[in-house]
Amino acid sequence: SQVLDTKDVQVFKVTVNGQDAQFAFGEKHSFKGTPLEITFPNELRRGQEAIVEISFESSPQSSALQWFTPEQTSGKKHPFLFSQCQVEFI
């Protein structure tokens, strides 16, 4: 499984390597955010890469998420989302 830190986001769907994955939010912390635990649909081997895709909606209160406008990116065509949070593997 993988645990991500979230704050004020709504998650609709999670996939791992193209397969639907189960996910659940943990207890909300006032300043740390809310843990999002993703359960992988299949066990991974040591060193195996996984592509995790999360369909979500952010809000203005999602303070750890920041956006670059298309004009701020090198391609100047699409916005860019980045997070200042770190992932925790368990």
C-alpha positions in Angstrom: 0.0 0.0 0.0 1.0 3.6 -0.3 -0.1 6.5 1.9 -0.3 10.1 0.6 -0.9 13.2 2.6 -3.9 15.2 1.3 -5.6 18.4 2.3 -9.1 19.4 1.1 -9.2 17.3 -2.0 -12.0 15.0 -3.2 -10.8 11.7 -4.7 -13.0 10.0 -7.3 -10.9 7.1 -8.6 -7.4 5.6 -8.2 -5.7 3.2 -10.6 -2.4 1.4 -10.2 -0.8 0.2 -13.5 -4.2 0.7 -15.2 -6.2 -1.4 -12.7 -8.7 0.0 -10.2 -7.3 0.3 -6.7 -9.1 0.6 -3.4 -8.5 3.8 -1.4 -9.6 5.3 1.9 -9.1 8.4 3.9 -7.7 8.3 7.4 -8.4 10.6 10.3 -8.1 14.3 9.4 -5.5 16.3 11.3 -5.9 20.0 11.7 -2.5 21.0 10.4 -1.1 17.9 8.8 -3.9 17.1 6.4 -5.7 13.8 5.8 -3.9 10.5 4.9 -5.0 8.8 1.8 -4.2 5.1 1.8 -4.1 3.3 -1.5 -4.2 -0.5 -1.6 -2.5 -1.9 -4.7 -4.6 -4.4 -6.7 -1.6 -6.7 -7.1 1.5 -7.2 -5.1 4.6 -5.5 -6.4 8.0 -7.1 -6.6 11.0 -5.3 -5.1 12.2 -2.8 -7.6 9.0 -3.0 -9.8 7.7 0.4 -10.9 4.0 1.3 -10.5 2.1 4.1 -12.2 -0.5 5.5 -9.8 -3.2 7.7 -11.3 -5.6 9.6 -9.0 -8.7 11.3 -10.3 -9.4 14.2 -7.9 -10.7 17.7 -7.5 -8.8 20.3 -5.5 -10.2 23.4 -3.8 -8.8 26.8 -2.8 -8.1 25.3 0.6 -5.8 22.7 -0.8 -2.8 24.6 0.5 -0.2 22.0 -0.4 -1.2 22.0 -4.1 0.0 24.8 -6.4 -0.6 25.5 -10.0 1.5 27.1 -12.8 -0.6 28.8 -15.5 0.1 27.6 -19.1 2.1 30.8 -19.6 4.4 29.8 -16.7 5.3 26.4 -18.2 8.0 25.7 -20.8 5.4 24.5 -23.4 3.0 27.4 -22.7 0.0 25.2 -23.6 -1.1 23.4 -20.4 -1.3 24.3 -16.7 1.0 22.3 -14.3 0.1 21.0 -10.9 2.8 20.3 -8.3 2.7 19.3 -4.6 5.1 20.2 -1.8 4.2 17.1 0.1 6.2 13.9 0.4 5.0 10.4 -0.1 5.3 7.7 2.6 5.6 4.1 1.5 4.5 1.4 4.0 
